[in-house]
Amino acid sequence: MTTTASTGHRPAPPLDAWAAQQVVLAFTAALDRLDADEMIQHFAVSGVWRRPDGDVAGHDGIREFVANLAAGTVMRHVVTNTRVATLPDCRLQSESYFTVYIQRPGTVAPHLTPSAIGRYLDTLERRGPKWVIVERVVQFDLPD
């Protein structure tokens, strides 16, 4: 049996892997647009987003998180090298690298540098016809 280097689990079937990657990208792109309504379409009602600054729980937590971001914040994520594996319980686990650029209101950044780099570890479950994120763990790869 072939396993992925990062998780030790079987690679996901290609169509499931593609669907999982699209969920991860859509959730993150919605975050860049500060669009909580779209984010929750890709996130389980009982899901948990584990961030170094504290957990964001469920749809209400996502709405609160986005509402607390300063109006005018510009954020862009570059998400790469996504690998998707099948877990023993038929869920999917995705690992992606990210680089994020953030410019907050009132700041001038003519030459933006990354605000953070790291990995997203997403666990996805099939809910009806689609996959949704049930847990996202954010791991920074460089110290603050």
Rosetta blueprint (number, residue, H / E / L):
1 M L
2 T L
3 T L
4 T L
5 A L
6 S L
7 T L
8 G L
9 H L
10 R E
11 P E
12 A L
13 P L
14 P H
15 L H
16 D H
17 A H
18 W H
19 A H
20 A H
21 Q H
22 Q H
23 V H
24 V H
25 L H
26 A H
27 F H
28 T H
29 A H
30 A H
31 L H
32 D H
33 R L
34 L L
35 D L
36 A H
37 D H
38 E H
39 M H
40 I H
41 Q H
42 H L
43 F E
44 A E
45 V E
46 S E
47 G E
48 V E
49 W E
50 R E
51 R E
52 P L
53 D L
54 G E
55 D E
56 V E
57 A E
58 G H
59 H H
60 D H
61 G H
62 I H
63 R H
64 E H
65 F H
66 V H
67 A H
68 N L
69 L L
70 A L
71 A L
72 G L
73 T L
74 V E
75 M E
76 R E
77 H E
78 V E
79 V E
80 T E
81 N E
82 T E
83 R E
84 V E
85 A E
86 T E
87 L L
88 P L
89 D L
90 C L
91 R L
92 L E
93 Q E
94 S E
95 E E
96 S E
97 Y E
98 F E
99 T E
100 V E
101 Y E
102 I E
103 Q E
104 R L
105 P L
106 G L
107 T L
108 V L
109 A L
110 P L
111 H L
112 L L
113 T L
114 P L
115 S L
116 A E
117 I E
118 G E
119 R E
120 Y E
121 L E
122 D E
123 T E
124 L E
125 E E
126 R E
127 R E
128 G L
129 P L
130 K E
131 W E
132 V E
133 I E
134 V E
135 E E
136 R E
137 V E
138 V E
139 Q E
140 F E
141 D L
142 L L
143 P L
144 D L
